[in-house]
Amino acid sequence: MGRQLLYRAPAAAGQDTVITPMSAGWTYAGLQVMTIKPGGAREVNTGSTEMAVLPLAGSCVVECEGARFELAGRPDVFSAVSDFAYLPIDCEARITSEGGGRFALPSAEATKRFSPAYGPAGDVPVEIRGAGSATRQINNFMEPSAFPADKLIAVEVLTPGGNWSSYPPHKHDEQREGEVELEEIYYFEMSRYAAGYERSVGQGFALQRVYSADGVIDLCEEVHHGDVVLIPRGYHGPSVAPPGYDLYYLNVLAGPGQERAMTFCDDPVHHWLRESWSNEAPDPRLPMTSAARRKEAAP
């Protein structure tokens, strides 16, 4: 492949995951996943990047340029849709957490400056996409039409056990009619769960496929809780959740376009699948979460 696309979760508990444009070998998209101990704090200097602060597990307070945002967060990503904070370029921020937790900071190199802002969980558009075993939930918290920013796009995807998402495989690596050029990061979490069994976040696995038409990129890997996959170009998908293990991933996207957009192009071999969904009902297990609580599986 010539470049590293799969980054395993840090071996040491509490160690940060850090993906920068430089470490990724590209220009725009980045991600940090940090742990804050109970009563602890972390300082953030955004520099030339705009960021979001997204609770993965726990709550926090974000202070930036006189603004104070109390993020209620959630116990885990499978429990609820979360509120979040937006941090502009050239900003110094402080994140504190009384109870401790894990927080994702998706980022993008940017030039336009916006004000620090709060994104309520109740305002996050929740989309059910696909049908049958290709049904998944999209939490469009920083989708272009949902929240203003310069370059940063970020969404969450929840896929119940046994389903496929990021499907059909698609790409967005050319700036042309019907497609925009975007770098993309996938950050994964998973949970063992089935009707009648207690949920266990952190257990399980999934499969991720990334490939390019010229064959230079050809990845099909088992991914685990906390792993990251980079998509510099080419088709990506499916993301497969095996039976008994729910799958979550955070997508971070950014690119050179003058306007934020998520326009993509399906692999033409598999595009027909979208038409087949008209004959199938969405998976009744979805939506899995809302801003209020998790939707429990039927006994």
PANU-454858 format. One record per residue (C-alpha): residue in one letter; chain; x, y, z. Coordinates in Angstrom, 1 decimal. Each point is the difference from the previous one (the first is absolute). Layout:
<recs>
@res: A; chain: A; c1: X; c2: Y; c3: Z
...
</recs>
This chain:
<recs>
@res: M; chain: A; c1: 0.0; c2: 0.0; c3: 0.0
@res: G; chain: A; c1: 2.9; c2: 2.4; c3: 0.6
@res: R; chain: A; c1: -1.5; c2: 1.8; c3: 2.9
@res: Q; chain: A; c1: -1.5; c2: -0.8; c3: 3.4
@res: L; chain: A; c1: -3.8; c2: -0.1; c3: 0.0
@res: L; chain: A; c1: -0.7; c2: -2.0; c3: 3.1
@res: Y; chain: A; c1: 0.9; c2: 1.4; c3: 3.5
@res: R; chain: A; c1: -0.6; c2: -2.3; c3: 2.9
@res: A; chain: A; c1: -1.4; c2: 1.3; c3: 3.3
@res: P; chain: A; c1: 2.7; c2: 1.2; c3: 2.4
@res: A; chain: A; c1: 1.4; c2: -2.9; c3: 2.1
@res: A; chain: A; c1: 0.1; c2: 2.0; c3: 3.2
@res: A; chain: A; c1: -3.2; c2: 0.9; c3: 1.8
@res: G; chain: A; c1: -0.8; c2: 3.7; c3: -0.1
@res: Q; chain: A; c1: 2.5; c2: 0.7; c3: -2.8
@res: D; chain: A; c1: -1.2; c2: 2.4; c3: -2.7
@res: T; chain: A; c1: -0.7; c2: -0.9; c3: -3.6
@res: V; chain: A; c1: 1.5; c2: 2.8; c3: -2.1
@res: I; chain: A; c1: -0.4; c2: 0.2; c3: -3.8
@res: T; chain: A; c1: 1.3; c2: 3.3; c3: -1.6
@res: P; chain: A; c1: 0.1; c2: 0.9; c3: -3.7
@res: M; chain: A; c1: 3.8; c2: -0.4; c3: 0.2
@res: S; chain: A; c1: -0.1; c2: -3.5; c3: 1.6
@res: A; chain: A; c1: -2.8; c2: -1.0; c3: -2.5
@res: G; chain: A; c1: 2.0; c2: 1.2; c3: -3.0
@res: W; chain: A; c1: -2.7; c2: 2.3; c3: -1.2
@res: T; chain: A; c1: -1.2; c2: 3.7; c3: 0.4
@res: Y; chain: A; c1: -3.2; c2: 0.5; c3: 2.0
@res: A; chain: A; c1: -1.6; c2: -2.6; c3: 2.3
@res: G; chain: A; c1: 1.1; c2: -0.8; c3: 3.5
@res: L; chain: A; c1: -1.2; c2: -1.7; c3: 3.2
@res: Q; chain: A; c1: 0.9; c2: -0.3; c3: 3.6
@res: V; chain: A; c1: -1.6; c2: -2.3; c3: 2.5
@res: M; chain: A; c1: 0.9; c2: 1.0; c3: 3.6
@res: T; chain: A; c1: -0.7; c2: -1.4; c3: 3.4
@res: I; chain: A; c1: -0.5; c2: 2.4; c3: 2.9
@res: K; chain: A; c1: 0.2; c2: -1.5; c3: 3.5
@res: P; chain: A; c1: -2.7; c2: 0.9; c3: 2.6
@res: G; chain: A; c1: 0.5; c2: 3.6; c3: 1.1
@res: G; chain: A; c1: 2.6; c2: 0.5; c3: -2.8
@res: A; chain: A; c1: 0.5; c2: 2.5; c3: -2.7
@res: R; chain: A; c1: 1.6; c2: 0.3; c3: -3.4
@res: E; chain: A; c1: 1.2; c2: 3.1; c3: -1.9
@res: V; chain: A; c1: -0.6; c2: 0.3; c3: -3.7
@res: N; chain: A; c1: 1.5; c2: 2.5; c3: -2.5
@res: T; chain: A; c1: -1.7; c2: -0.3; c3: -3.3
@res: G; chain: A; c1: 2.6; c2: 1.9; c3: -2.0
@res: S; chain: A; c1: -0.9; c2: -0.2; c3: -3.7
@res: T; chain: A; c1: -2.7; c2: -2.6; c3: 0.5
@res: E; chain: A; c1: -3.7; c2: 0.2; c3: 1.0
@res: M; chain: A; c1: -1.2; c2: -2.7; c3: 2.3
@res: A; chain: A; c1: -3.0; c2: -1.6; c3: 1.7
@res: V; chain: A; c1: 0.0; c2: -1.4; c3: 3.5
@res: L; chain: A; c1: -2.2; c2: -3.1; c3: 0.0
@res: P; chain: A; c1: -0.6; c2: -2.1; c3: 3.1
@res: L; chain: A; c1: 0.4; c2: -3.7; c3: -0.7
@res: A; chain: A; c1: -0.4; c2: -1.0; c3: 3.7
@res: G; chain: A; c1: -0.6; c2: 2.5; c3: 2.8
@res: S; chain: A; c1: -0.8; c2: 3.7; c3: 0.3
@res: C; chain: A; c1: 2.2; c2: 3.1; c3: 0.0
@res: V; chain: A; c1: 0.2; c2: 3.8; c3: 0.1
@res: V; chain: A; c1: 1.7; c2: 1.8; c3: -2.9
@res: E; chain: A; c1: 1.2; c2: 3.6; c3: 0.5
@res: C; chain: A; c1: 1.2; c2: 2.1; c3: -2.9
@res: E; chain: A; c1: 0.3; c2: 3.8; c3: -0.5
@res: G; chain: A; c1: -2.4; c2: 0.7; c3: 2.9
@res: A; chain: A; c1: -2.5; c2: -2.5; c3: -1.1
@res: R; chain: A; c1: -0.9; c2: -3.0; c3: 2.2
@res: F; chain: A; c1: -1.8; c2: -3.0; c3: -1.3
@res: E; chain: A; c1: -1.2; c2: -2.8; c3: 2.3
@res: L; chain: A; c1: -0.1; c2: -3.2; c3: -2.0
@res: A; chain: A; c1: -2.4; c2: -2.5; c3: 1.5
@res: G; chain: A; c1: 1.6; c2: -2.7; c3: -2.1
@res: R; chain: A; c1: -1.1; c2: -3.7; c3: 0.4
@res: P; chain: A; c1: 1.1; c2: -3.2; c3: 1.7
@res: D; chain: A; c1: 1.2; c2: -1.4; c3: -3.3
@res: V; chain: A; c1: -0.6; c2: 0.5; c3: -3.7
@res: F; chain: A; c1: -2.6; c2: -2.8; c3: 0.0
@res: S; chain: A; c1: -2.1; c2: 1.8; c3: 2.6
@res: A; chain: A; c1: -1.0; c2: 3.3; c3: -1.5
@res: V; chain: A; c1: 0.7; c2: 2.7; c3: -2.5
@res: S; chain: A; c1: 2.3; c2: 2.6; c3: 1.6
@res: D; chain: A; c1: 0.3; c2: 3.7; c3: 0.1
@res: F; chain: A; c1: 3.3; c2: 1.5; c3: -1.1
@res: A; chain: A; c1: 2.1; c2: 3.2; c3: -0.2
@res: Y; chain: A; c1: 1.6; c2: 1.7; c3: -2.9
@res: L; chain: A; c1: 3.4; c2: 1.7; c3: 0.3
@res: P; chain: A; c1: 1.3; c2: 2.4; c3: -2.7
@res: I; chain: A; c1: 3.5; c2: 0.4; c3: -1.3
@res: D; chain: A; c1: 2.5; c2: 2.0; c3: 2.1
@res: C; chain: A; c1: -1.8; c2: -0.9; c3: 3.2
@res: E; chain: A; c1: 1.2; c2: -1.1; c3: 3.5
@res: A; chain: A; c1: -2.5; c2: -2.2; c3: 1.8
@res: R; chain: A; c1: -0.2; c2: -1.9; c3: 3.3
@res: I; chain: A; c1: -1.9; c2: -3.3; c3: 0.3
@res: T; chain: A; c1: -0.8; c2: -1.1; c3: 3.6
@res: S; chain: A; c1: -1.9; c2: -3.1; c3: 1.1
@res: E; chain: A; c1: -1.2; c2: -0.6; c3: 3.5
@res: G; chain: A; c1: -0.8; c2: -3.6; c3: -0.6
@res: G; chain: A; c1: 2.6; c2: -0.7; c3: -2.6
@res: G; chain: A; c1: -0.5; c2: -1.4; c3: -3.5
@res: R; chain: A; c1: 1.1; c2: -0.4; c3: -3.6
@res: F; chain: A; c1: -0.4; c2: 2.7; c3: -2.5
@res: A; chain: A; c1: 0.5; c2: 0.2; c3: -3.8
@res: L; chain: A; c1: 1.4; c2: 3.1; c3: -1.5
@res: P; chain: A; c1: -0.6; c2: -0.2; c3: -3.8
@res: S; chain: A; c1: 1.9; c2: 2.8; c3: -1.8
@res: A; chain: A; c1: 0.7; c2: 1.6; c3: -3.4
@res: E; chain: A; c1: 2.5; c2: 2.5; c3: -1.3
@res: A; chain: A; c1: -2.0; c2: 3.1; c3: -0.6
@res: T; chain: A; c1: 0.4; c2: 3.7; c3: -0.8
@res: K; chain: A; c1: -3.4; c2: 1.6; c3: 0.8
@res: R; chain: A; c1: -0.6; c2: 0.8; c3: 3.6
@res: F; chain: A; c1: -3.4; c2: -0.7; c3: 1.7
@res: S; chain: A; c1: -1.0; c2: 0.6; c3: 3.6
@res: P; chain: A; c1: 0.2; c2: -2.7; c3: 2.7
@res: A; chain: A; c1: -3.4; c2: -1.7; c3: 0.1
@res: Y; chain: A; c1: -2.1; c2: -2.6; c3: 1.7
@res: G; chain: A; c1: -1.9; c2: -2.8; c3: -1.9
@res: P; chain: A; c1: -3.0; c2: -1.4; c3: 2.0
@res: A; chain: A; c1: -0.6; c2: -3.7; c3: -0.3
@res: G; chain: A; c1: -3.7; c2: 0.7; c3: -0.7
@res: D; chain: A; c1: 1.0; c2: 2.0; c3: -3.1
@res: V; chain: A; c1: 2.1; c2: -2.8; c3: -1.6
@res: P; chain: A; c1: -1.8; c2: -1.4; c3: -3.0
@res: V; chain: A; c1: -0.3; c2: -3.8; c3: 0.2
@res: E; chain: A; c1: -0.3; c2: -1.8; c3: -3.3
@res: I; chain: A; c1: -0.9; c2: -3.6; c3: -0.7
@res: R; chain: A; c1: 1.7; c2: -1.1; c3: -3.2
@res: G; chain: A; c1: -0.3; c2: -3.2; c3: -2.1
@res: A; chain: A; c1: -2.4; c2: -2.9; c3: 0.5
@res: G; chain: A; c1: 0.0; c2: -3.6; c3: 1.2
@res: S; chain: A; c1: 3.5; c2: -1.1; c3: 1.1
@res: A; chain: A; c1: 1.5; c2: 3.2; c3: -1.4
@res: T; chain: A; c1: -1.9; c2: 2.3; c3: 2.4
@res: R; chain: A; c1: 2.0; c2: 2.3; c3: 2.2
@res: Q; chain: A; c1: -0.4; c2: 3.2; c3: 2.0
@res: I; chain: A; c1: 1.8; c2: 3.2; c3: -0.8
@res: N; chain: A; c1: 0.4; c2: 2.7; c3: 2.7
@res: N; chain: A; c1: 0.7; c2: 3.0; c3: -2.2
@res: F; chain: A; c1: 1.3; c2: 2.3; c3: 2.7
@res: M; chain: A; c1: 2.5; c2: 1.9; c3: -2.3
@res: E; chain: A; c1: -1.5; c2: -0.9; c3: -3.4
@res: P; chain: A; c1: 0.3; c2: 3.2; c3: -2.2
@res: S; chain: A; c1: -3.7; c2: 0.9; c3: 0.2
@res: A; chain: A; c1: -0.2; c2: -0.7; c3: 3.7
@res: F; chain: A; c1: 2.8; c2: 2.1; c3: 1.5
@res: P; chain: A; c1: 2.1; c2: 2.8; c3: -1.4
@res: A; chain: A; c1: 3.8; c2: -0.3; c3: -0.4
@res: D; chain: A; c1: 2.7; c2: 0.7; c3: -2.5
@res: K; chain: A; c1: 1.4; c2: -3.4; c3: -1.0
@res: L; chain: A; c1: -0.9; c2: -2.5; c3: 2.8
@res: I; chain: A; c1: -2.7; c2: -2.6; c3: -0.6
@res: A; chain: A; c1: -0.7; c2: -2.7; c3: 2.5
@res: V; chain: A; c1: -2.8; c2: -2.6; c3: 0.5
@res: E; chain: A; c1: -0.6; c2: -3.1; c3: 2.2
@res: V; chain: A; c1: -1.2; c2: -3.3; c3: -1.4
@res: L; chain: A; c1: -1.7; c2: -2.8; c3: 2.0
@res: T; chain: A; c1: -0.4; c2: -3.4; c3: -1.6
@res: P; chain: A; c1: -1.8; c2: -2.8; c3: 1.9
@res: G; chain: A; c1: 1.6; c2: -3.5; c3: 0.2
@res: G; chain: A; c1: -0.4; c2: -1.9; c3: -3.3
@res: N; chain: A; c1: -0.4; c2: 3.1; c3: -2.2
@res: W; chain: A; c1: 2.3; c2: 1.6; c3: -2.6
@res: S; chain: A; c1: 0.6; c2: 3.8; c3: -0.3
@res: S; chain: A; c1: 2.1; c2: 2.2; c3: -2.2
@res: Y; chain: A; c1: -1.8; c2: -2.0; c3: -2.6
@res: P; chain: A; c1: 0.1; c2: -0.1; c3: -3.0
@res: P; chain: A; c1: 3.7; c2: 0.9; c3: -0.1
@res: H; chain: A; c1: 0.5; c2: 3.6; c3: -1.0
@res: K; chain: A; c1: 2.8; c2: 2.6; c3: -0.6
@res: H; chain: A; c1: 0.5; c2: 3.7; c3: 0.2
@res: D; chain: A; c1: 3.5; c2: 0.7; c3: -1.3
@res: E; chain: A; c1: -0.6; c2: 2.1; c3: -3.1
@res: Q; chain: A; c1: -1.3; c2: 3.6; c3: -0.3
@res: R; chain: A; c1: -2.6; c2: -0.3; c3: -2.8
@res: E; chain: A; c1: -3.7; c2: 0.1; c3: -0.7
@res: G; chain: A; c1: -1.7; c2: -2.3; c3: 2.5
@res: E; chain: A; c1: 3.1; c2: -0.6; c3: 2.1
@res: V; chain: A; c1: 2.2; c2: 2.0; c3: 2.4
@res: E; chain: A; c1: 3.5; c2: -0.7; c3: 1.2
@res: L; chain: A; c1: 0.2; c2: -1.0; c3: 3.6
@res: E; chain: A; c1: 2.4; c2: -1.6; c3: 2.4
@res: E; chain: A; c1: -1.7; c2: -2.3; c3: 2.5
@res: I; chain: A; c1: 0.7; c2: -1.5; c3: 3.4
@res: Y; chain: A; c1: -1.9; c2: -2.9; c3: 1.5
@res: Y; chain: A; c1: 0.2; c2: -0.4; c3: 3.8
@res: F; chain: A; c1: -1.6; c2: -3.2; c3: 1.2
@res: E; chain: A; c1: -1.7; c2: -1.2; c3: 3.2
@res: M; chain: A; c1: -2.0; c2: -3.2; c3: 0.6
@res: S; chain: A; c1: -2.2; c2: -1.6; c3: 2.5
@res: R; chain: A; c1: -1.2; c2: -3.6; c3: 0.7
@res: Y; chain: A; c1: -3.7; c2: 0.1; c3: 0.1
@res: A; chain: A; c1: -3.0; c2: -2.2; c3: -0.8
@res: A; chain: A; c1: -3.6; c2: -0.3; c3: 1.4
@res: G; chain: A; c1: 0.2; c2: -1.5; c3: 3.5
@res: Y; chain: A; c1: 3.7; c2: 0.7; c3: 0.4
@res: E; chain: A; c1: 1.6; c2: 2.9; c3: 1.9
@res: R; chain: A; c1: 1.8; c2: 2.5; c3: -2.2
@res: S; chain: A; c1: 3.8; c2: 0.0; c3: 0.3
@res: V; chain: A; c1: 1.6; c2: 3.0; c3: -1.7
@res: G; chain: A; c1: 3.5; c2: -0.7; c3: -1.3
@res: Q; chain: A; c1: -0.5; c2: -3.6; c3: -0.9
@res: G; chain: A; c1: -0.3; c2: -1.3; c3: -3.6
@res: F; chain: A; c1: 1.4; c2: 0.6; c3: -3.4
@res: A; chain: A; c1: -1.0; c2: 1.2; c3: -3.5
@res: L; chain: A; c1: 1.3; c2: -0.1; c3: -3.5
@res: Q; chain: A; c1: 1.0; c2: 2.9; c3: -2.1
@res: R; chain: A; c1: 0.7; c2: 0.1; c3: -3.8
@res: V; chain: A; c1: 2.0; c2: 2.7; c3: -1.9
@res: Y; chain: A; c1: 1.1; c2: -0.4; c3: -3.6
@res: S; chain: A; c1: 0.8; c2: 2.0; c3: -3.1
@res: A; chain: A; c1: -0.8; c2: -0.7; c3: -3.6
@res: D; chain: A; c1: 3.7; c2: -0.1; c3: -0.9
@res: G; chain: A; c1: 0.7; c2: -2.7; c3: 2.6
@res: V; chain: A; c1: 2.6; c2: 2.1; c3: 1.9
@res: I; chain: A; c1: -2.3; c2: 0.1; c3: 3.1
@res: D; chain: A; c1: -1.4; c2: -3.4; c3: 1.0
@res: L; chain: A; c1: -0.9; c2: -0.3; c3: 3.7
@res: C; chain: A; c1: -2.4; c2: -2.4; c3: 1.7
@res: E; chain: A; c1: 0.7; c2: 0.0; c3: 3.7
@res: E; chain: A; c1: -1.5; c2: -1.1; c3: 3.3
@res: V; chain: A; c1: -0.4; c2: 3.1; c3: 2.1
@res: H; chain: A; c1: -0.5; c2: 0.3; c3: 3.8
@res: H; chain: A; c1: -1.0; c2: 2.5; c3: 2.6
@res: G; chain: A; c1: 2.0; c2: 3.2; c3: -0.4
@res: D; chain: A; c1: 1.6; c2: -0.8; c3: -3.4
@res: V; chain: A; c1: 0.2; c2: 2.6; c3: -2.8
@res: V; chain: A; c1: 0.0; c2: -0.5; c3: -3.7
@res: L; chain: A; c1: 1.1; c2: 2.8; c3: -2.4
@res: I; chain: A; c1: -1.6; c2: 0.5; c3: -3.5
@res: P; chain: A; c1: 2.3; c2: 2.1; c3: -2.1
@res: R; chain: A; c1: -1.8; c2: -1.1; c3: -3.2
@res: G; chain: A; c1: -1.9; c2: -2.8; c3: -1.6
@res: Y; chain: A; c1: -3.1; c2: -1.9; c3: 0.9
@res: H; chain: A; c1: -0.8; c2: -0.7; c3: 3.6
@res: G; chain: A; c1: -2.6; c2: -2.5; c3: 1.3
@res: P; chain: A; c1: -1.4; c2: -2.1; c3: 1.1
@res: S; chain: A; c1: 0.3; c2: 0.5; c3: 3.8
@res: V; chain: A; c1: -1.3; c2: -3.3; c3: 1.3
@res: A; chain: A; c1: -1.4; c2: -0.6; c3: 3.5
@res: P; chain: A; c1: -0.1; c2: -3.8; c3: 0.7
@res: P; chain: A; c1: -3.1; c2: -1.4; c3: 1.8
@res: G; chain: A; c1: 0.1; c2: 0.7; c3: 3.7
@res: Y; chain: A; c1: 2.3; c2: 3.1; c3: -0.3
@res: D; chain: A; c1: -1.3; c2: 3.5; c3: -0.6
@res: L; chain: A; c1: 2.3; c2: 2.3; c3: -1.9
@res: Y; chain: A; c1: 0.7; c2: 3.7; c3: 0.4
@res: Y; chain: A; c1: 2.2; c2: 2.2; c3: -2.0
@res: L; chain: A; c1: 0.8; c2: 3.7; c3: -0.1
@res: N; chain: A; c1: 0.7; c2: 1.4; c3: -3.5
@res: V; chain: A; c1: 2.2; c2: 3.1; c3: -0.3
@res: L; chain: A; c1: 0.1; c2: 1.5; c3: -3.5
@res: A; chain: A; c1: 1.7; c2: 3.1; c3: -1.4
@res: G; chain: A; c1: 1.2; c2: 1.1; c3: -3.4
@res: P; chain: A; c1: 1.0; c2: 2.8; c3: -2.3
@res: G; chain: A; c1: -3.5; c2: 1.0; c3: -1.3
@res: Q; chain: A; c1: -1.2; c2: 3.6; c3: 0.5
@res: E; chain: A; c1: -3.3; c2: -1.3; c3: 1.4
@res: R; chain: A; c1: -0.4; c2: -2.9; c3: 2.5
@res: A; chain: A; c1: -1.7; c2: -2.9; c3: -1.7
@res: M; chain: A; c1: -0.1; c2: -3.8; c3: 0.3
@res: T; chain: A; c1: -0.8; c2: -0.9; c3: -3.6
@res: F; chain: A; c1: 1.3; c2: -3.4; c3: -1.0
@res: C; chain: A; c1: 0.1; c2: -2.6; c3: -2.8
@res: D; chain: A; c1: -1.0; c2: -3.6; c3: 0.5
@res: D; chain: A; c1: 2.1; c2: -2.9; c3: -1.3
@res: P; chain: A; c1: -2.0; c2: -0.5; c3: -3.3
@res: V; chain: A; c1: 0.1; c2: -3.7; c3: 0.5
@res: H; chain: A; c1: -2.1; c2: 0.2; c3: 3.1
@res: H; chain: A; c1: -2.1; c2: 3.1; c3: -0.6
@res: W; chain: A; c1: -3.0; c2: -2.1; c3: -0.8
@res: L; chain: A; c1: -0.4; c2: -0.9; c3: 3.6
@res: R; chain: A; c1: -1.5; c2: 3.4; c3: 0.8
@res: E; chain: A; c1: -2.9; c2: -0.8; c3: -2.3
@res: S; chain: A; c1: -0.5; c2: -3.4; c3: 1.7
@res: W; chain: A; c1: -0.7; c2: 1.8; c3: 3.4
@res: S; chain: A; c1: -3.4; c2: 1.1; c3: -1.3
@res: N; chain: A; c1: -1.2; c2: -3.6; c3: 0.4
@res: E; chain: A; c1: 1.2; c2: -0.3; c3: 3.6
@res: A; chain: A; c1: -1.0; c2: 1.6; c3: 3.3
@res: P; chain: A; c1: 2.5; c2: 1.7; c3: 2.3
@res: D; chain: A; c1: 1.3; c2: -2.1; c3: 2.8
@res: P; chain: A; c1: -2.4; c2: 0.5; c3: 3.0
@res: R; chain: A; c1: 2.9; c2: 0.2; c3: 2.4
@res: L; chain: A; c1: 0.7; c2: 3.5; c3: -1.3
@res: P; chain: A; c1: 0.3; c2: 2.7; c3: 1.2
@res: M; chain: A; c1: 2.1; c2: -1.5; c3: 2.7
@res: T; chain: A; c1: 0.4; c2: 3.3; c3: 1.8
@res: S; chain: A; c1: -1.5; c2: 3.4; c3: 0.4
@res: A; chain: A; c1: 0.9; c2: 3.2; c3: 1.9
@res: A; chain: A; c1: -1.9; c2: -1.5; c3: 2.9
@res: R; chain: A; c1: 1.0; c2: -3.7; c3: 0.4
@res: R; chain: A; c1: 0.9; c2: -3.2; c3: -1.7
@res: K; chain: A; c1: -2.8; c2: -2.0; c3: -1.7
@res: E; chain: A; c1: 0.2; c2: -3.4; c3: 1.6
@res: A; chain: A; c1: -0.3; c2: -3.2; c3: -2.0
@res: A; chain: A; c1: -3.2; c2: -1.9; c3: 0.3
@res: P; chain: A; c1: 0.1; c2: -3.0; c3: 2.3
</recs>
